[in-house]
Amino acid sequence: MASTDEVVGTKRSALQEQARRHLWMHFTRMSAYEDQEVPIIVRGEGCYVWDEHGNRYLDGLSALFCVNIGHGRADIVQAGADQAKELGFFTNWSYAHPPAIELASRIASLAPGDLNRVFFTSGGSEAVESALKLARQYHKLTGNPNKHKVIAREVAYHGTSLGALSATGVTGLRTPFEPVAPGGCHVPNTNTYRPTLGLAESEFAETIAERIEFEGPETVAAVILEPVQNAGGCFTPPDGYFARVREICDEYNVLLISDEVICSWGRLGEWFGAERYGYQPDVITTAKGLTSAYAPMGAMIASDRVAEPFMEGLNSFTHGFTFAGHPVCSAIALANIDALEGEHVLDNVRSNEPAFRAMLDSLRDIPIVGDVRGAGYFHAIELVRDQETKESFDDDESETLLRGFLSGELYRRGLICRADDRGDPVIQLSPPLIAGPEQFEEIEAVLRPVLTEASERMRVHAHHS
């Protein structure tokens, strides 16, 4: 008779074979798994997950910036199961149901200013797609039919659907699918570590006004910005940036869309990232942490002013998704928001952010660490060849550094984070919002030796004055 270990081992290898043969993973080089295992995560609890071999990992990325409340919260999913017994599904196309109504009201009560209209989606790209379509139709209804362009930032990621891709400022993500939806225009991002064209911090916002003028204000519908830009590695806005952007949008009658698919639901220590930086958007897009990823759900939150033309006469926003406002997802989102509130999770982020940041800053004595930046539980470390000159790595070196060494080694040592080179090479950390000093110590215990070894491998040396 086969031992339990053998049976489990056989089951494991069967999973590996099936994954290789049938599962098409997202943003993944599938050929990488010809000679190595697919990482198969089977269980989660708090800030940790376990793979099929029983190895434990600290989830330093909240899966994909989304498991805000932490893993293993069966109570949050139970709210969805309870709802399913009552009403498993009904559509939001011309009908409503209690969970969607309650959730819309709850979101409106938390969203800043007059953002009181909530349009549900199945995820982040759909929320962005909805906001871009809303901006176009809003201007048509208010007598500006040529306003259709969207201004976004270079290297910014806004999603993968064709409309969201036109806003996405990552060349490599757009070119395989071109032509994308027209209208995407890009301006420099707020990378203060290596500013585009040597721009001063006070000039970042002005590039938006210049681009609107260049395109023709009568053709520009919206500006879409993340409170903290994800791609490129957690670029934070300089002081006064968003206040000036708000003025520019008002001056040119352009909608300001705050893309908070990552930056809401406590990630930056506030319900919405716009609050952290003190600006009032016309539209917020959100997803991920709305349900702490226990169910797929997103939303576009619009101001009363933007919603108004759609509420009149024969007008309607001719757009929607079958699963939007799904009752089971809505119930899970409500339970998640209750938990974030009742367990003071945002307070946890605010009180522990300085310690998290200090731990990351302490790594600056490693020669390969060039910059540390971010906000809340959303930070990045930029890796450089030379700390003094900020010299970066070329594409081949980046490949060797990130995919050849760092990604695999960090994972092998029990830390899930993101080694990314959509801009300059960075390591991103975005732990569950329940993490604290104990987890920061664990992160440091992995990062310090691995980054030290990376310095040696890439022959990056400290400067001795």
Secondary structure, 3 states (H helix, E strand, C coil): CCCHHHHHHHHHHHHHHHHHHHCCCCCCCHHHHCCCCCCCEEEEEECEEEECCCCEEEECCHHHHCCCCCECCHHHHHHHHHHHHHCCCCCCCCCCCHHHHHHHHHHHHHCCCCEEEEEEECCHHHHHHHHHHHHHHHHHHCCCCCCCEEEEECCCCCCCCHHHHHHCCCHHHHHHHCCCCCCEEEECCCCCCCCHHHCCHHHCCHHHHHHHHHHCHHHEEEEEECCCECCCCCECCCCCHHHHHHHHHHHHCCEEEEECCCCCCCCCCCCCHHHHCCCCCCEEEECHHHCCCCCCCEEEEEEHHHHHHHHCCCCCCCCCCCCCCCHHHHHHHHHHHHHHHHCCHHHHHHHHHHHHHHHHHHHHHCCCEEEEEEECCEEEEEECCCCCCCCCCCHHHHHHHHHHHHHHHHHHCCEECEEECCCCCEEEECCCCCCCHHHHHHHHHHHHHHHHHHHHHCCCCCCCC
